[in-house]
Amino acid sequence: MTATRIGVEISCDGPDEHTDCPNSAAVRAAYDSVTARQVRANGREQGWTVRRRDGRLRDLCPTCRRPAA
Ligand SMILES: [Zn+2]
């Protein structure tokens, strides 16, 4: 029996509450990154940020982390 191990996918929550990410971006997780914490660490290396909004963590890709003017 083989089990394929699927890690956590962290995808961009978009620039604000009502707007989807224009790129539908997701963190490219390293091969051995399984937990959300590990994947977020990969994301930080790729320019992602995590923000707390309304008590929830929102993941922002490099495009969305700067609010549109
Ligand atoms: Zn985004």
N, CA, C, O and the ligand as a Tripos MOL2 file, in Angstrom:
@<TRIPOS>MOLECULE
protein
  277   275    70     0     0
PROTEIN
NO_CHARGES

@<TRIPOS>ATOM
      1 N           0.8450   -1.2020    0.0000 N.3       1 MET1
      2 CA          0.0000    0.0000    0.0000 C.3       1 MET1
      3 C           0.8770    1.2470    0.0000 C.2       1 MET1
      4 O           1.8400    1.3590    0.7580 O.2       1 MET1
      5 N           0.5240    2.1460   -0.8440 N.am      2 THR2
      6 CA          1.2420    3.4090   -0.8480 C.3       2 THR2
      7 C           0.2670    4.5340   -0.5560 C.2       2 THR2
      8 O          -0.8590    4.5560   -1.0540 O.2       2 THR2
      9 N           0.7060    5.4220    0.2240 N.am      3 ALA3
     10 CA         -0.1160    6.5890    0.4940 C.3       3 ALA3
     11 C           0.6050    7.8150   -0.0460 C.2       3 ALA3
     12 O           1.7790    8.0470    0.2410 O.2       3 ALA3
     13 N          -0.1030    8.5660   -0.8070 N.am      4 THR4
     14 CA          0.4800    9.8160   -1.2760 C.3       4 THR4
     15 C           0.2510   10.8780   -0.2240 C.2       4 THR4
     16 O          -0.8770   11.1360    0.1960 O.2       4 THR4
     17 N           1.3120   11.4670    0.1790 N.am      5 ARG5
     18 CA          1.1960   12.4690    1.2080 C.3       5 ARG5
     19 C           0.9250   13.8250    0.5740 C.2       5 ARG5
     20 O           1.7280   14.3310   -0.2110 O.2       5 ARG5
     21 N          -0.1810   14.3860    0.9120 N.am      6 ILE6
     22 CA         -0.5230   15.6970    0.3630 C.3       6 ILE6
     23 C          -0.3750   16.7370    1.4520 C.2       6 ILE6
     24 O          -0.9910   16.6450    2.5140 O.2       6 ILE6
     25 N           0.4380   17.7080    1.1760 N.am      7 GLY7
     26 CA          0.6680   18.7610    2.1560 C.3       7 GLY7
     27 C          -0.4390   19.7830    2.1320 C.2       7 GLY7
     28 O          -1.3930   19.6950    1.3590 O.2       7 GLY7
     29 N          -0.2810   20.7390    2.9890 N.am      8 VAL8
     30 CA         -1.2250   21.8400    3.0610 C.3       8 VAL8
     31 C          -0.9980   22.7730    1.8910 C.2       8 VAL8
     32 O           0.1430   23.0750    1.5430 O.2       8 VAL8
     33 N          -2.0780   23.2270    1.2870 N.am      9 GLU9
     34 CA         -1.9050   24.2560    0.2730 C.3       9 GLU9
     35 C          -2.3080   25.6000    0.8580 C.2       9 GLU9
     36 O          -3.4020   25.7580    1.4010 O.2       9 GLU9
     37 N          -1.4150   26.5490    0.7390 N.am     10 ILE10
     38 CA         -1.7130   27.9060    1.1850 C.3      10 ILE10
     39 C          -1.9800   28.7310   -0.0610 C.2      10 ILE10
     40 O          -1.1010   28.9100   -0.9040 O.2      10 ILE10
     41 N          -3.1930   29.2260   -0.1650 N.am     11 SER11
     42 CA         -3.5020   30.0490   -1.3330 C.3      11 SER11
     43 C          -3.7910   31.4750   -0.8900 C.2      11 SER11
     44 O          -4.1350   31.7340    0.2640 O.2      11 SER11
     45 N          -3.6440   32.3730   -1.8230 N.am     12 CYS12
     46 CA         -3.7810   33.7930   -1.5180 C.3      12 CYS12
     47 C          -5.2320   34.1420   -1.2180 C.2      12 CYS12
     48 O          -6.1460   33.6980   -1.9120 O.2      12 CYS12
     49 N          -5.4290   34.9370   -0.1820 N.am     13 ASP13
     50 CA         -6.7820   35.3670    0.1900 C.3      13 ASP13
     51 C          -7.1920   36.6740   -0.4780 C.2      13 ASP13
     52 O          -8.2790   37.1920   -0.2220 O.2      13 ASP13
     53 N          -6.3390   37.1970   -1.3200 N.am     14 GLY14
     54 CA         -6.7030   38.3940   -2.0720 C.3      14 GLY14
     55 C          -6.4240   39.6690   -1.3250 C.2      14 GLY14
     56 O          -6.2120   39.6640   -0.1120 O.2      14 GLY14
     57 N          -6.4250   40.7620   -2.0560 N.am     15 PRO15
     58 CA         -6.0270   42.0550   -1.4740 C.3      15 PRO15
     59 C          -6.9920   42.5720   -0.4140 C.2      15 PRO15
     60 O          -6.5690   43.3150    0.4720 O.2      15 PRO15
     61 N          -8.2570   42.2140   -0.4690 N.am     16 ASP16
     62 CA         -9.1780   42.6120    0.5930 C.3      16 ASP16
     63 C         -10.3110   41.6040    0.7070 C.2      16 ASP16
     64 O         -10.3470   40.5980   -0.0030 O.2      16 ASP16
     65 N         -11.2230   41.8920    1.6060 N.am     17 GLU17
     66 CA        -12.2500   40.9270    1.9840 C.3      17 GLU17
     67 C         -13.1420   40.5190    0.8070 C.2      17 GLU17
     68 O         -13.6520   39.3990    0.7690 O.2      17 GLU17
     69 N         -13.3260   41.4230   -0.1410 N.am     18 HIS18
     70 CA        -14.3140   41.1840   -1.1930 C.3      18 HIS18
     71 C         -13.6960   40.9730   -2.5650 C.2      18 HIS18
     72 O         -14.4040   40.8870   -3.5670 O.2      18 HIS18
     73 N         -12.3910   40.8920   -2.6050 N.am     19 THR19
     74 CA        -11.7200   40.7650   -3.8850 C.3      19 THR19
     75 C         -10.8880   39.4960   -3.9000 C.2      19 THR19
     76 O         -10.1070   39.2460   -2.9820 O.2      19 THR19
     77 N         -11.0540   38.7080   -4.9300 N.am     20 ASP20
     78 CA        -10.2280   37.5170   -5.0500 C.3      20 ASP20
     79 C          -8.8510   37.8820   -5.5790 C.2      20 ASP20
     80 O          -8.6620   38.9120   -6.2260 O.2      20 ASP20
     81 N          -7.9100   37.0220   -5.2920 N.am     21 CYS21
     82 CA         -6.5630   37.2320   -5.8050 C.3      21 CYS21
     83 C          -6.5900   37.1990   -7.3230 C.2      21 CYS21
     84 O          -7.1080   36.2510   -7.9120 O.2      21 CYS21
     85 N          -6.0370   38.2230   -7.9640 N.am     22 PRO22
     86 CA         -6.0420   38.2620   -9.4310 C.3      22 PRO22
     87 C          -5.2110   37.1360  -10.0380 C.2      22 PRO22
     88 O          -5.4200   36.7630  -11.1920 O.2      22 PRO22
     89 N          -4.2980   36.6110   -9.2880 N.am     23 ASN23
     90 CA         -3.4220   35.5660   -9.8210 C.3      23 ASN23
     91 C          -3.8190   34.1660   -9.3590 C.2      23 ASN23
     92 O          -3.2130   33.1810   -9.7790 O.2      23 ASN23
     93 N          -4.8340   34.0720   -8.4970 N.am     24 SER24
     94 CA         -5.1700   32.7900   -7.8770 C.3      24 SER24
     95 C          -3.9090   32.0910   -7.3820 C.2      24 SER24
     96 O          -3.7070   30.8960   -7.5980 O.2      24 SER24
     97 N          -3.0790   32.8670   -6.7190 N.am     25 ALA25
     98 CA         -1.7560   32.3870   -6.3550 C.3      25 ALA25
     99 C          -1.8040   31.3840   -5.2120 C.2      25 ALA25
    100 O          -2.6670   31.4570   -4.3370 O.2      25 ALA25
    101 N          -0.8800   30.4640   -5.2340 N.am     26 ALA26
    102 CA         -0.6980   29.5330   -4.1310 C.3      26 ALA26
    103 C           0.7990   29.3930   -3.8710 C.2      26 ALA26
    104 O           1.6190   29.4630   -4.7870 O.2      26 ALA26
    105 N           1.1220   29.1970   -2.6220 N.am     27 VAL27
    106 CA          2.5300   29.0250   -2.2670 C.3      27 VAL27
    107 C           3.0630   27.7480   -2.9060 C.2      27 VAL27
    108 O           2.4310   26.6930   -2.8560 O.2      27 VAL27
    109 N           4.2310   27.8720   -3.5000 N.am     28 ARG28
    110 CA          4.9120   26.6620   -3.9610 C.3      28 ARG28
    111 C           5.6220   26.0520   -2.7620 C.2      28 ARG28
    112 O           6.6370   26.5660   -2.2920 O.2      28 ARG28
    113 N           5.0760   24.9600   -2.2840 N.am     29 ALA29
    114 CA          5.6150   24.3460   -1.0800 C.3      29 ALA29
    115 C           6.8300   23.4980   -1.4280 C.2      29 ALA29
    116 O           6.8710   22.8350   -2.4640 O.2      29 ALA29
    117 N           7.7940   23.5340   -0.5610 N.am     30 ALA30
    118 CA          8.9370   22.6610   -0.7250 C.3      30 ALA30
    119 C           8.4960   21.2120   -0.5390 C.2      30 ALA30
    120 O           7.4610   20.9390    0.0690 O.2      30 ALA30
    121 N           9.2830   20.3020   -1.0630 N.am     31 TYR31
    122 CA          8.9080   18.8900   -1.0800 C.3      31 TYR31
    123 C           8.5660   18.3650    0.3090 C.2      31 TYR31
    124 O           7.6220   17.5920    0.4790 O.2      31 TYR31
    125 N           9.3380   18.7910    1.2900 N.am     32 ASP32
    126 CA          9.1310   18.2380    2.6350 C.3      32 ASP32
    127 C           8.2940   19.1420    3.5280 C.2      32 ASP32
    128 O           8.2460   18.9430    4.7410 O.2      32 ASP32
    129 N           7.6450   20.1200    2.9450 N.am     33 SER33
    130 CA          6.7860   20.9820    3.7390 C.3      33 SER33
    131 C           5.3820   20.4120    3.7650 C.2      33 SER33
    132 O           4.7320   20.2970    2.7260 O.2      33 SER33
    133 N           4.9250   20.0630    4.9280 N.am     34 VAL34
    134 CA          3.6350   19.3930    5.0570 C.3      34 VAL34
    135 C           2.6450   20.2350    5.8550 C.2      34 VAL34
    136 O           1.4840   20.3700    5.4710 O.2      34 VAL34
    137 N           3.1030   20.7850    6.9420 N.am     35 THR35
    138 CA          2.1780   21.5420    7.7780 C.3      35 THR35
    139 C           2.0080   22.9570    7.2520 C.2      35 THR35
    140 O           2.8340   23.4590    6.4890 O.2      35 THR35
    141 N           0.9190   23.5900    7.6750 N.am     36 ALA36
    142 CA          0.6730   24.9730    7.2610 C.3      36 ALA36
    143 C           1.8320   25.8690    7.6830 C.2      36 ALA36
    144 O           2.2120   26.7900    6.9600 O.2      36 ALA36
    145 N           2.3820   25.5930    8.8490 N.am     37 ARG37
    146 CA          3.4970   26.4040    9.3220 C.3      37 ARG37
    147 C           4.7090   26.2800    8.4100 C.2      37 ARG37
    148 O           5.3700   27.2750    8.1130 O.2      37 ARG37
    149 N           5.0000   25.0740    7.9690 N.am     38 GLN38
    150 CA          6.1390   24.8750    7.0700 C.3      38 GLN38
    151 C           5.8900   25.5380    5.7160 C.2      38 GLN38
    152 O           6.7770   26.1660    5.1390 O.2      38 GLN38
    153 N           4.6660   25.3820    5.2290 N.am     39 VAL39
    154 CA          4.3580   25.9690    3.9230 C.3      39 VAL39
    155 C           4.4000   27.4910    3.9950 C.2      39 VAL39
    156 O           4.8570   28.1500    3.0610 O.2      39 VAL39
    157 N           3.9140   28.0550    5.1210 N.am     40 ARG40
    158 CA          4.0100   29.5120    5.2630 C.3      40 ARG40
    159 C           5.4630   29.9670    5.2960 C.2      40 ARG40
    160 O           5.7870   31.0470    4.8020 O.2      40 ARG40
    161 N           6.3300   29.1560    5.8700 N.am     41 ALA41
    162 CA          7.7500   29.4920    5.8720 C.3      41 ALA41
    163 C           8.2760   29.5190    4.4400 C.2      41 ALA41
    164 O           9.0720   30.3940    4.0990 O.2      41 ALA41
    165 N           7.8550   28.5920    3.6050 N.am     42 ASN42
    166 CA          8.2270   28.6250    2.1890 C.3      42 ASN42
    167 C           7.7010   29.9020    1.5520 C.2      42 ASN42
    168 O           8.3970   30.5500    0.7710 O.2      42 ASN42
    169 N           6.4710   30.2560    1.8890 N.am     43 GLY43
    170 CA          5.8560   31.4370    1.3140 C.3      43 GLY43
    171 C           6.6190   32.7070    1.6480 C.2      43 GLY43
    172 O           6.7840   33.5860    0.8030 O.2      43 GLY43
    173 N           7.0810   32.7940    2.8870 N.am     44 ARG44
    174 CA          7.8230   33.9940    3.2730 C.3      44 ARG44
    175 C           9.0720   34.1700    2.4280 C.2      44 ARG44
    176 O           9.4610   35.2900    2.0980 O.2      44 ARG44
    177 N           9.7020   33.0400    2.0790 N.am     45 GLU45
    178 CA         10.8850   33.1160    1.2260 C.3      45 GLU45
    179 C          10.5240   33.5980   -0.1740 C.2      45 GLU45
    180 O          11.3720   34.1160   -0.9010 O.2      45 GLU45
    181 N           9.2540   33.4210   -0.5460 N.am     46 GLN46
    182 CA          8.8130   33.8250   -1.8850 C.3      46 GLN46
    183 C           8.1120   35.1840   -1.8570 C.2      46 GLN46
    184 O           7.5410   35.6140   -2.8590 O.2      46 GLN46
    185 N           8.1580   35.8530   -0.7080 N.am     47 GLY47
    186 CA          7.6090   37.1960   -0.6320 C.3      47 GLY47
    187 C           6.1810   37.2660   -0.1070 C.2      47 GLY47
    188 O           5.5580   38.3270   -0.1390 O.2      47 GLY47
    189 N           5.6660   36.1570    0.3680 N.am     48 TRP48
    190 CA          4.3060   36.1630    0.9240 C.3      48 TRP48
    191 C           4.2940   36.7630    2.3160 C.2      48 TRP48
    192 O           5.2990   36.7580    3.0270 O.2      48 TRP48
    193 N           3.1280   37.2810    2.6890 N.am     49 THR49
    194 CA          2.9550   37.7690    4.0540 C.3      49 THR49
    195 C           1.6700   37.1870    4.6180 C.2      49 THR49
    196 O           0.7810   36.7630    3.8800 O.2      49 THR49
    197 N           1.5930   37.1770    5.9430 N.am     50 VAL50
    198 CA          0.3770   36.7420    6.6210 C.3      50 VAL50
    199 C          -0.1310   37.9180    7.4300 C.2      50 VAL50
    200 O           0.6160   38.5440    8.1830 O.2      50 VAL50
    201 N          -1.4150   38.2110    7.2640 N.am     51 ARG51
    202 CA         -1.9980   39.3070    8.0340 C.3      51 ARG51
    203 C          -3.1910   38.7890    8.7960 C.2      51 ARG51
    204 O          -3.8830   37.8730    8.3510 O.2      51 ARG51
    205 N          -3.4230   39.3810    9.9420 N.am     52 ARG52
    206 CA         -4.6150   39.0420   10.7000 C.3      52 ARG52
    207 C          -5.7060   40.0350   10.3410 C.2      52 ARG52
    208 O          -5.5370   41.2470   10.4780 O.2      52 ARG52
    209 N          -6.8350   39.4950    9.8760 N.am     53 ARG53
    210 CA         -7.9390   40.3630    9.4590 C.3      53 ARG53
    211 C          -9.2080   39.7440   10.0060 C.2      53 ARG53
    212 O          -9.5080   38.5840    9.7230 O.2      53 ARG53
    213 N          -9.9460   40.4970   10.7790 N.am     54 ASP54
    214 CA        -11.1710   40.0000   11.4000 C.3      54 ASP54
    215 C         -10.9260   38.7240   12.1950 C.2      54 ASP54
    216 O         -11.7500   37.8100   12.1940 O.2      54 ASP54
    217 N          -9.7980   38.6740   12.8640 N.am     55 GLY55
    218 CA         -9.5150   37.5390   13.7160 C.3      55 GLY55
    219 C          -9.0730   36.2780   12.9970 C.2      55 GLY55
    220 O          -8.8710   35.2410   13.6290 O.2      55 GLY55
    221 N          -8.9210   36.3550   11.6770 N.am     56 ARG56
    222 CA         -8.4530   35.1930   10.9270 C.3      56 ARG56
    223 C          -7.1630   35.5270   10.2100 C.2      56 ARG56
    224 O          -6.9060   36.6780    9.8580 O.2      56 ARG56
    225 N          -6.3630   34.5100   10.0030 N.am     57 LEU57
    226 CA         -5.1260   34.7250    9.2700 C.3      57 LEU57
    227 C          -5.4120   34.7290    7.7820 C.2      57 LEU57
    228 O          -6.0820   33.8370    7.2610 O.2      57 LEU57
    229 N          -4.9010   35.7320    7.1110 N.am     58 ARG58
    230 CA         -5.0520   35.8440    5.6640 C.3      58 ARG58
    231 C          -3.6790   35.7740    5.0430 C.2      58 ARG58
    232 O          -2.7520   36.4630    5.4680 O.2      58 ARG58
    233 N          -3.5590   34.9410    4.0420 N.am     59 ASP59
    234 CA         -2.2880   34.8170    3.3430 C.3      59 ASP59
    235 C          -2.3220   35.6810    2.1000 C.2      59 ASP59
    236 O          -3.2650   35.6350    1.3100 O.2      59 ASP59
    237 N          -1.2810   36.4620    1.9470 N.am     60 LEU60
    238 CA         -1.2260   37.3750    0.8100 C.3      60 LEU60
    239 C           0.0070   37.0900   -0.0330 C.2      60 LEU60
    240 O           1.1260   37.0270    0.4760 O.2      60 LEU60
    241 N          -0.2190   36.9180   -1.3230 N.am     61 CYS61
    242 CA          0.8890   36.7100   -2.2380 C.3      61 CYS61
    243 C           1.6150   38.0400   -2.4710 C.2      61 CYS61
    244 O           1.1060   39.0920   -2.0850 O.2      61 CYS61
    245 N           2.7780   38.0030   -3.0870 N.am     62 PRO62
    246 CA          3.5440   39.2390   -3.3000 C.3      62 PRO62
    247 C           2.7620   40.3020   -4.0680 C.2      62 PRO62
    248 O           2.9910   41.4950   -3.8690 O.2      62 PRO62
    249 N           1.8510   39.8930   -4.9340 N.am     63 THR63
    250 CA          1.0690   40.8720   -5.6890 C.3      63 THR63
    251 C           0.0420   41.5630   -4.8030 C.2      63 THR63
    252 O          -0.1880   42.7640   -4.9430 O.2      63 THR63
    253 N          -0.5700   40.8260   -3.9020 N.am     64 CYS64
    254 CA         -1.6840   41.3520   -3.1230 C.3      64 CYS64
    255 C          -1.2640   42.0060   -1.8160 C.2      64 CYS64
    256 O          -2.0690   42.6890   -1.1830 O.2      64 CYS64
    257 N          -0.0510   41.8130   -1.4140 N.am     65 ARG65
    258 CA          0.3010   42.3290   -0.0930 C.3      65 ARG65
    259 C           0.3320   43.8450   -0.0700 C.2      65 ARG65
    260 O           0.2030   44.4550    0.9920 O.2      65 ARG65
    261 N           0.5030   44.4630   -1.2420 N.am     66 ARG66
    262 CA          0.4010   45.9240   -1.3010 C.3      66 ARG66
    263 C          -0.9970   46.2920   -1.7340 C.2      66 ARG66
    264 O          -1.4280   45.8980   -2.8180 O.2      66 ARG66
    265 N          -1.7220   47.0400   -0.9150 N.am     67 PRO67
    266 CA         -3.0760   47.4280   -1.3010 C.3      67 PRO67
    267 C          -3.0580   48.2740   -2.5690 C.2      67 PRO67
    268 O          -2.1850   49.1230   -2.7520 O.2      67 PRO67
    269 N          -4.0170   48.0350   -3.4260 N.am     68 ALA68
    270 CA         -4.0990   48.8280   -4.6540 C.3      68 ALA68
    271 C          -4.3910   50.2780   -4.3080 C.2      68 ALA68
    272 O          -5.1490   50.5660   -3.3810 O.2      68 ALA68
    273 N          -3.7960   51.1700   -5.0460 N.am     69 ALA69
    274 CA         -3.9570   52.5920   -4.7510 C.3      69 ALA69
    275 C          -5.3720   53.0580   -5.0710 C.2      69 ALA69
    276 O          -5.6930   54.2320   -4.8850 O.2      69 ALA69
    277 ZN         -2.7480   37.3070   -4.3410 Zn       70 ZN70
@<TRIPOS>BOND
     1     1     2 1
     2     2     3 1
     3     3     4 2
     4     3     5 am
     5     5     6 1
     6     6     7 1
     7     7     8 2
     8     7     9 am
     9     9    10 1
    10    10    11 1
    11    11    12 2
    12    11    13 am
    13    13    14 1
    14    14    15 1
    15    15    16 2
    16    15    17 am
    17    17    18 1
    18    18    19 1
    19    19    20 2
    20    19    21 am
    21    21    22 1
    22    22    23 1
    23    23    24 2
    24    23    25 am
    25    25    26 1
    26    26    27 1
    27    27    28 2
    28    27    29 am
    29    29    30 1
    30    30    31 1
    31    31    32 2
    32    31    33 am
    33    33    34 1
    34    34    35 1
    35    35    36 2
    36    35    37 am
    37    37    38 1
    38    38    39 1
    39    39    40 2
    40    39    41 am
    41    41    42 1
    42    42    43 1
    43    43    44 2
    44    43    45 am
    45    45    46 1
    46    46    47 1
    47    47    48 2
    48    47    49 am
    49    49    50 1
    50    50    51 1
    51    51    52 2
    52    51    53 am
    53    53    54 1
    54    54    55 1
    55    55    56 2
    56    55    57 am
    57    57    58 1
    58    58    59 1
    59    59    60 2
    60    59    61 am
    61    61    62 1
    62    62    63 1
    63    63    64 2
    64    63    65 am
    65    65    66 1
    66    66    67 1
    67    67    68 2
    68    67    69 am
    69    69    70 1
    70    70    71 1
    71    71    72 2
    72    71    73 am
    73    73    74 1
    74    74    75 1
    75    75    76 2
    76    75    77 am
    77    77    78 1
    78    78    79 1
    79    79    80 2
    80    79    81 am
    81    81    82 1
    82    82    83 1
    83    83    84 2
    84    83    85 am
    85    85    86 1
    86    86    87 1
    87    87    88 2
    88    87    89 am
    89    89    90 1
    90    90    91 1
    91    91    92 2
    92    91    93 am
    93    93    94 1
    94    94    95 1
    95    95    96 2
    96    95    97 am
    97    97    98 1
    98    98    99 1
    99    99   100 2
   100    99   101 am
   101   101   102 1
   102   102   103 1
   103   103   104 2
   104   103   105 am
   105   105   106 1
   106   106   107 1
   107   107   108 2
   108   107   109 am
   109   109   110 1
   110   110   111 1
   111   111   112 2
   112   111   113 am
   113   113   114 1
   114   114   115 1
   115   115   116 2
   116   115   117 am
   117   117   118 1
   118   118   119 1
   119   119   120 2
   120   119   121 am
   121   121   122 1
   122   122   123 1
   123   123   124 2
   124   123   125 am
   125   125   126 1
   126   126   127 1
   127   127   128 2
   128   127   129 am
   129   129   130 1
   130   130   131 1
   131   131   132 2
   132   131   133 am
   133   133   134 1
   134   134   135 1
   135   135   136 2
   136   135   137 am
   137   137   138 1
   138   138   139 1
   139   139   140 2
   140   139   141 am
   141   141   142 1
   142   142   143 1
   143   143   144 2
   144   143   145 am
   145   145   146 1
   146   146   147 1
   147   147   148 2
   148   147   149 am
   149   149   150 1
   150   150   151 1
   151   151   152 2
   152   151   153 am
   153   153   154 1
   154   154   155 1
   155   155   156 2
   156   155   157 am
   157   157   158 1
   158   158   159 1
   159   159   160 2
   160   159   161 am
   161   161   162 1
   162   162   163 1
   163   163   164 2
   164   163   165 am
   165   165   166 1
   166   166   167 1
   167   167   168 2
   168   167   169 am
   169   169   170 1
   170   170   171 1
   171   171   172 2
   172   171   173 am
   173   173   174 1
   174   174   175 1
   175   175   176 2
   176   175   177 am
   177   177   178 1
   178   178   179 1
   179   179   180 2
   180   179   181 am
   181   181   182 1
   182   182   183 1
   183   183   184 2
   184   183   185 am
   185   185   186 1
   186   186   187 1
   187   187   188 2
   188   187   189 am
   189   189   190 1
   190   190   191 1
   191   191   192 2
   192   191   193 am
   193   193   194 1
   194   194   195 1
   195   195   196 2
   196   195   197 am
   197   197   198 1
   198   198   199 1
   199   199   200 2
   200   199   201 am
   201   201   202 1
   202   202   203 1
   203   203   204 2
   204   203   205 am
   205   205   206 1
   206   206   207 1
   207   207   208 2
   208   207   209 am
   209   209   210 1
   210   210   211 1
   211   211   212 2
   212   211   213 am
   213   213   214 1
   214   214   215 1
   215   215   216 2
   216   215   217 am
   217   217   218 1
   218   218   219 1
   219   219   220 2
   220   219   221 am
   221   221   222 1
   222   222   223 1
   223   223   224 2
   224   223   225 am
   225   225   226 1
   226   226   227 1
   227   227   228 2
   228   227   229 am
   229   229   230 1
   230   230   231 1
   231   231   232 2
   232   231   233 am
   233   233   234 1
   234   234   235 1
   235   235   236 2
   236   235   237 am
   237   237   238 1
   238   238   239 1
   239   239   240 2
   240   239   241 am
   241   241   242 1
   242   242   243 1
   243   243   244 2
   244   243   245 am
   245   245   246 1
   246   246   247 1
   247   247   248 2
   248   247   249 am
   249   249   250 1
   250   250   251 1
   251   251   252 2
   252   251   253 am
   253   253   254 1
   254   254   255 1
   255   255   256 2
   256   255   257 am
   257   257   258 1
   258   258   259 1
   259   259   260 2
   260   259   261 am
   261   261   262 1
   262   262   263 1
   263   263   264 2
   264   263   265 am
   265   265   266 1
   266   266   267 1
   267   267   268 2
   268   267   269 am
   269   269   270 1
   270   270   271 1
   271   271   272 2
   272   271   273 am
   273   273   274 1
   274   274   275 1
   275   275   276 2
@<TRIPOS>SUBSTRUCTURE
     1 MET1         2 RESIDUE 1 A MET
     2 THR2         6 RESIDUE 1 A THR
     3 ALA3        10 RESIDUE 1 A ALA
     4 THR4        14 RESIDUE 1 A THR
     5 ARG5        18 RESIDUE 1 A ARG
     6 ILE6        22 RESIDUE 1 A ILE
     7 GLY7        26 RESIDUE 1 A GLY
     8 VAL8        30 RESIDUE 1 A VAL
     9 GLU9        34 RESIDUE 1 A GLU
    10 ILE10       38 RESIDUE 1 A ILE
    11 SER11       42 RESIDUE 1 A SER
    12 CYS12       46 RESIDUE 1 A CYS
    13 ASP13       50 RESIDUE 1 A ASP
    14 GLY14       54 RESIDUE 1 A GLY
    15 PRO15       58 RESIDUE 1 A PRO
    16 ASP16       62 RESIDUE 1 A ASP
    17 GLU17       66 RESIDUE 1 A GLU
    18 HIS18       70 RESIDUE 1 A HIS
    19 THR19       74 RESIDUE 1 A THR
    20 ASP20       78 RESIDUE 1 A ASP
    21 CYS21       82 RESIDUE 1 A CYS
    22 PRO22       86 RESIDUE 1 A PRO
    23 ASN23       90 RESIDUE 1 A ASN
    24 SER24       94 RESIDUE 1 A SER
    25 ALA25       98 RESIDUE 1 A ALA
    26 ALA26      102 RESIDUE 1 A ALA
    27 VAL27      106 RESIDUE 1 A VAL
    28 ARG28      110 RESIDUE 1 A ARG
    29 ALA29      114 RESIDUE 1 A ALA
    30 ALA30      118 RESIDUE 1 A ALA
    31 TYR31      122 RESIDUE 1 A TYR
    32 ASP32      126 RESIDUE 1 A ASP
    33 SER33      130 RESIDUE 1 A SER
    34 VAL34      134 RESIDUE 1 A VAL
    35 THR35      138 RESIDUE 1 A THR
    36 ALA36      142 RESIDUE 1 A ALA
    37 ARG37      146 RESIDUE 1 A ARG
    38 GLN38      150 RESIDUE 1 A GLN
    39 VAL39      154 RESIDUE 1 A VAL
    40 ARG40      158 RESIDUE 1 A ARG
    41 ALA41      162 RESIDUE 1 A ALA
    42 ASN42      166 RESIDUE 1 A ASN
    43 GLY43      170 RESIDUE 1 A GLY
    44 ARG44      174 RESIDUE 1 A ARG
    45 GLU45      178 RESIDUE 1 A GLU
    46 GLN46      182 RESIDUE 1 A GLN
    47 GLY47      186 RESIDUE 1 A GLY
    48 TRP48      190 RESIDUE 1 A TRP
    49 THR49      194 RESIDUE 1 A THR
    50 VAL50      198 RESIDUE 1 A VAL
    51 ARG51      202 RESIDUE 1 A ARG
    52 ARG52      206 RESIDUE 1 A ARG
    53 ARG53      210 RESIDUE 1 A ARG
    54 ASP54      214 RESIDUE 1 A ASP
    55 GLY55      218 RESIDUE 1 A GLY
    56 ARG56      222 RESIDUE 1 A ARG
    57 LEU57      226 RESIDUE 1 A LEU
    58 ARG58      230 RESIDUE 1 A ARG
    59 ASP59      234 RESIDUE 1 A ASP
    60 LEU60      238 RESIDUE 1 A LEU
    61 CYS61      242 RESIDUE 1 A CYS
    62 PRO62      246 RESIDUE 1 A PRO
    63 THR63      250 RESIDUE 1 A THR
    64 CYS64      254 RESIDUE 1 A CYS
    65 ARG65      258 RESIDUE 1 A ARG
    66 ARG66      262 RESIDUE 1 A ARG
    67 PRO67      266 RESIDUE 1 A PRO
    68 ALA68      270 RESIDUE 1 A ALA
    69 ALA69      274 RESIDUE 1 A ALA
    70 ZN70       277 GROUP 0 **** ****
